[in-house]
Amino acid sequence: MKLTREIKTAILVISSILLFIWGYSFLKGRDLFSSYKKLYVQYESVEGLGPSAPVTLNGLIIGKVNAISIDQNTGKIIVEMQIKSDFPISQSSTATIYEPGLINGKQIAINPNLTDKNPAKDGSYLLGDVKQGLTDSLGEKLAPIQVKLEKVMANADQLITGVNNILDKKAQEDLRKTLADLSLTMSQFHRASMSLNGILDDNKSQIKGVVSNFDKISKDFSSISDSLNKADLGKTVQNLNNTLAKVDGIMKNLESGQGTMGKLLKDDGLYNNLSKSTKELELLLQDVRLYPTRYINVSLFGKKNKPYKGATVNDSIK
């Protein structure tokens, strides 16, 4: 069968019309080969929510916002949602407006009530809820910070104004001079630091020698410490303490007059007897010196000895 030019033209026009309808529906987010149902929600405010916004169920996109209108009687916002019919949604489910991020706009999340077995029919109204978004929450937290920042800026402005009033021209000039002197001091300190670095570089070998000697001294001191430790210095100190304690006891006995040495130091009678004995010994020796014949009897011719006569004070003086 041969097609005429008129039939070909008719087929082309019909195909173009169908393609246009399909493309328009595709751009509107509709799938001609899928069945949809319309659900409605009432809100007090839908700020940030626009047409074609996704409608999700547990994070999965199941539809989109088809239209947004206002009820002339109540003043509430009515949102029309286009939902795929193969997702069971109960009549008591909640449609919550939320903000998934800072960049994306607001969306609607369906919170299904799994205990309710009554499915929502086409044209039914769901309960509406609005969840505060990240931007709104951040704005509420930044509002008091902004107020405090404004107060701080006002106080800073007053402080700067007060400083400008205190610092007259002379004070400002003195401050500039002080800063210039400080800069000069820092420059001199930098030059001194460079000189010190040069001195350290020039005497690096001597410094290394000093460090080596100190290390050797430290090792010698360590060996001496080990030797003292091995010599049982603690025992020696203990013995010394015991000896000093005994000496202290002896000194206390001497002070209290106990024992022979204590009596010699504290007994006045013994001292007097000793002094008297010394005096008598002195007289005896003096008498022997003056009259030796009284004690040594040597007679060659039988001469009689002179009668004994005690020594006198005058004789002792002689």
C-alpha positions as CSV (number, residue, x, y, z in Angstrom):
1,M,0.0,0.0,0.0
2,K,1.4,3.3,-1.1
3,L,1.1,6.2,1.3
4,T,0.1,9.5,-0.2
5,R,1.7,12.8,0.6
6,E,-1.3,13.9,2.6
7,I,-1.1,10.9,4.9
8,K,2.6,11.4,5.5
9,T,2.0,15.0,6.4
10,A,-0.8,14.1,8.8
11,I,1.4,11.4,10.5
12,L,4.3,14.0,10.9
13,V,1.9,16.6,12.4
14,I,0.4,14.1,14.9
15,S,3.9,12.9,15.8
16,S,5.1,16.5,16.4
17,I,2.1,17.2,18.6
18,L,2.7,14.1,20.7
19,L,6.4,14.9,21.0
20,F,5.6,18.4,22.1
21,I,3.1,17.2,24.7
22,W,5.7,14.7,26.0
23,G,8.5,17.2,26.1
24,Y,6.3,19.8,27.9
25,S,5.3,17.2,30.5
26,F,8.9,16.1,30.9
27,L,10.0,19.6,31.5
28,K,7.2,20.0,34.0
29,G,8.4,16.9,35.8
30,R,5.6,14.6,34.8
31,D,5.9,11.1,33.4
32,L,3.2,10.3,31.0
33,F,3.7,6.6,31.5
34,S,3.3,6.7,35.3
35,S,0.2,7.2,37.4
36,Y,0.1,10.1,39.9
37,K,-2.2,11.2,42.7
38,K,-2.6,14.7,44.1
39,L,-2.3,15.4,47.8
40,Y,-2.8,18.8,49.6
41,V,-1.3,20.3,52.7
42,Q,-2.1,23.6,54.5
43,Y,0.7,25.7,56.0
44,E,0.9,29.1,57.8
45,S,4.0,30.0,55.8
46,V,6.0,28.3,53.1
47,E,8.9,30.8,52.8
48,G,11.7,29.3,50.7
49,L,9.5,26.5,49.2
50,G,8.8,26.8,45.4
51,P,7.0,24.9,42.7
52,S,8.8,21.7,41.5
53,A,10.4,21.3,44.9
54,P,11.1,17.6,45.7
55,V,8.8,15.6,47.9
56,T,10.7,12.8,49.7
57,L,9.9,9.7,51.8
58,N,12.8,8.6,54.0
59,G,15.2,10.5,51.7
60,L,13.7,9.0,48.5
61,I,12.1,11.4,46.0
62,I,8.5,10.2,45.4
63,G,7.1,13.4,43.8
64,K,7.2,17.1,43.6
65,V,5.4,20.3,44.5
66,N,2.9,20.9,41.7
67,A,1.4,24.2,42.7
68,I,1.2,26.7,45.6
69,S,-1.9,28.8,46.2
70,I,-3.5,30.8,49.0
71,D,-6.9,30.1,50.6
72,Q,-9.0,33.3,50.3
73,N,-11.1,32.4,53.3
74,T,-8.5,31.4,55.9
75,G,-5.4,33.0,54.5
76,K,-3.4,29.8,54.7
77,I,-1.1,28.5,52.0
78,I,-2.2,25.4,50.2
79,V,0.5,23.3,48.6
80,E,-0.5,20.8,45.9
81,M,1.8,17.7,45.7
82,Q,2.0,15.3,42.9
83,I,2.9,11.8,44.3
84,K,3.5,8.6,42.6
85,S,0.6,6.3,43.3
86,D,2.7,3.2,44.0
87,F,3.9,4.6,47.4
88,P,1.4,3.9,50.1
89,I,0.9,6.9,52.3
90,S,-1.6,6.8,55.2
91,Q,-4.2,9.5,55.8
92,S,-2.6,10.5,59.1
93,S,0.9,11.0,57.6
94,T,2.6,14.4,58.1
95,A,4.2,16.6,55.4
96,T,7.1,18.5,56.9
97,I,8.8,21.4,55.2
98,Y,12.6,21.2,55.9
99,E,15.9,22.6,54.5
100,P,18.4,19.8,53.5
101,G,21.3,22.2,53.3
102,L,22.5,25.8,52.8
103,I,22.6,25.6,49.0
104,N,19.5,23.6,48.2
105,G,16.1,25.1,48.7
106,K,13.4,23.8,51.0
107,Q,11.7,20.5,50.4
108,I,8.8,18.5,51.8
109,A,9.4,15.2,53.6
110,I,6.5,12.8,54.1
111,N,6.6,11.2,57.6
112,P,4.4,8.1,57.3
113,N,2.3,6.8,60.1
114,L,2.9,3.0,59.7
115,T,0.2,2.1,62.3
116,D,-2.5,3.7,60.2
117,K,-3.7,1.4,57.5
118,N,-6.0,3.9,55.9
119,P,-4.3,5.1,52.7
120,A,-4.6,8.7,51.6
121,K,-6.8,9.0,48.5
122,D,-6.3,11.4,45.5
123,G,-7.2,14.9,46.6
124,S,-6.8,14.2,50.4
125,Y,-5.3,16.7,52.8
126,L,-2.3,15.7,55.0
127,L,-1.1,17.3,58.2
128,G,1.4,20.0,57.7
129,D,4.5,20.8,59.8
130,V,7.5,23.2,59.4
131,K,11.0,22.2,60.6
132,Q,13.4,25.0,61.3
133,G,16.1,25.1,58.7
134,L,19.8,25.5,59.2
135,T,19.7,29.0,57.9
136,D,16.9,30.0,60.2
137,S,18.6,28.4,63.2
138,L,21.9,30.1,62.3
139,G,20.1,33.4,62.0
140,E,18.6,33.0,65.4
141,K,21.9,32.2,67.0
142,L,23.7,35.1,65.1
143,A,21.1,37.7,66.1
144,P,22.2,38.0,69.8
145,I,25.8,37.9,68.6
146,Q,25.1,40.7,66.2
147,V,23.6,42.8,69.1
148,K,26.6,42.1,71.3
149,L,29.0,43.0,68.4
150,E,27.2,46.3,67.8
151,K,27.6,47.1,71.5
152,V,31.3,46.2,71.4
153,M,31.8,48.3,68.3
154,A,30.0,51.2,70.0
155,N,32.2,50.8,73.1
156,A,35.3,50.6,70.9
157,D,34.3,53.8,69.1
158,Q,33.9,55.5,72.5
159,L,37.3,54.2,73.6
160,I,39.0,55.4,70.5
161,T,37.3,58.8,70.8
162,G,38.5,59.0,74.4
163,V,42.0,58.0,73.5
164,N,42.1,60.7,70.8
165,N,40.9,63.2,73.3
166,I,43.5,62.2,75.8
167,L,46.4,62.1,73.3
168,D,46.9,65.7,72.3
169,K,49.4,66.8,69.7
170,K,52.3,66.7,72.2
171,A,51.3,63.3,73.5
172,Q,51.0,62.0,69.9
173,E,54.4,63.4,69.1
174,D,55.9,61.8,72.2
175,L,54.3,58.5,71.2
176,R,55.8,58.7,67.7
177,K,59.2,59.5,69.3
178,T,58.9,56.5,71.7
179,L,58.1,54.2,68.8
180,A,61.1,55.5,66.8
181,D,63.4,54.9,69.8
182,L,61.9,51.4,70.2
183,S,62.6,50.7,66.6
184,L,66.2,52.0,67.0
185,T,66.6,49.8,70.1
186,M,65.4,46.7,68.2
187,S,67.8,47.5,65.4
188,Q,70.7,47.8,67.8
189,F,69.7,44.6,69.5
190,H,69.6,42.9,66.1
191,R,73.2,44.1,65.4
192,A,74.3,42.9,68.9
193,S,72.7,39.5,68.1
194,M,74.6,39.3,64.8
195,S,77.9,40.2,66.6
196,L,77.2,37.5,69.3
197,N,76.6,34.9,66.5
198,G,79.9,35.9,65.0
199,I,81.7,35.5,68.3
200,L,80.1,32.1,68.8
201,D,81.2,31.0,65.3
202,D,84.7,32.2,65.8
203,N,85.0,30.4,69.2
204,K,83.2,27.3,68.2
205,S,86.2,25.0,68.7
206,Q,86.9,26.5,72.2
207,I,83.2,26.1,73.2
208,K,83.3,22.5,72.0
209,G,86.5,22.0,74.2
210,V,84.7,23.5,77.2
211,V,81.7,21.2,76.7
212,S,84.1,18.2,76.3
213,N,85.9,19.1,79.5
214,F,82.6,19.6,81.3
215,D,81.5,16.2,80.0
216,K,84.8,14.6,81.3
217,I,84.4,16.3,84.7
218,S,80.8,15.1,84.9
219,K,82.0,11.5,84.2
220,D,84.8,11.9,86.8
221,F,82.3,13.1,89.3
222,S,80.1,10.2,88.5
223,S,82.9,7.8,89.1
224,I,83.7,9.5,92.4
225,S,80.1,9.3,93.4
226,D,80.1,5.5,92.6
227,S,83.3,5.1,94.7
228,L,81.7,6.9,97.6
229,N,78.7,4.8,97.2
230,K,80.7,1.6,97.2
231,A,82.7,2.8,100.2
232,D,79.6,2.6,102.3
233,L,79.7,6.3,103.3
234,G,76.4,6.0,105.2
235,K,77.9,3.4,107.5
236,T,80.9,5.6,108.2
237,V,78.7,8.5,109.0
238,Q,76.7,6.3,111.3
239,N,79.8,5.2,113.1
240,L,81.0,8.8,113.4
241,N,77.6,9.8,114.8
242,N,77.9,7.0,117.4
243,T,81.4,8.1,118.4
244,L,80.3,11.7,118.7
245,A,77.4,10.5,120.9
246,K,79.8,8.7,123.2
247,V,82.1,11.7,123.4
248,D,79.1,13.8,124.2
249,G,78.2,11.4,127.0
250,I,81.8,11.6,128.4
251,M,81.7,15.4,128.3
252,K,78.4,15.4,130.2
253,N,79.9,13.1,132.8
254,L,82.9,15.4,133.2
255,E,80.6,18.4,133.5
256,S,78.5,16.6,136.2
257,G,81.6,15.6,138.1
258,Q,81.2,11.8,137.6
259,G,84.2,9.5,137.4
260,T,87.9,10.2,138.3
261,M,88.3,12.9,135.7
262,G,85.0,14.6,136.7
263,K,86.1,14.6,140.3
264,L,89.4,16.1,139.3
265,L,87.6,18.8,137.5
266,K,84.9,19.5,140.0
267,D,86.2,18.5,143.5
268,D,87.8,21.6,145.2
269,G,89.2,19.4,148.1
270,L,91.2,17.3,145.8
271,Y,92.6,20.5,144.2
272,N,93.5,21.9,147.7
273,N,95.1,18.6,148.7
274,L,97.1,18.5,145.5
275,S,98.1,22.1,146.0
276,K,99.2,21.4,149.6
277,S,101.1,18.3,148.6
278,T,102.9,20.3,145.9
279,K,103.8,22.9,148.4
280,E,105.2,20.4,150.9
281,L,107.1,18.6,148.1
282,E,108.6,22.0,147.2
283,L,109.7,22.5,150.8
284,L,111.1,19.0,151.0
285,L,113.2,19.5,147.8
286,Q,114.3,22.9,149.2
287,D,115.4,21.3,152.4
288,V,117.3,18.5,150.6
289,R,119.1,21.2,148.6
290,L,120.1,23.2,151.7
291,Y,120.9,20.3,154.0
292,P,121.7,17.2,152.0
293,T,123.6,15.7,154.9
294,R,120.4,15.2,156.7
295,Y,119.3,12.7,154.1
296,I,122.6,11.3,152.9
297,N,124.9,10.2,155.8
298,V,128.4,9.9,154.5
299,S,131.1,10.2,157.3
300,L,134.7,9.5,156.6
301,F,136.0,10.5,160.1
302,G,133.1,9.6,162.3
303,K,131.8,13.1,162.7
304,K,128.4,13.3,164.2
305,N,125.5,14.6,162.2
306,K,124.0,17.9,163.1
307,P,120.6,17.8,164.7
308,Y,117.6,18.1,162.2
309,K,116.3,21.6,161.8
310,G,113.3,22.2,159.6
311,A,113.4,24.5,156.6
312,T,112.1,28.0,157.1
313,V,110.6,30.4,154.7
314,N,113.8,32.4,154.5
315,D,115.7,29.3,153.6
316,S,113.3,28.7,150.8
317,I,113.8,32.2,149.6
318,K,117.5,31.6,149.5
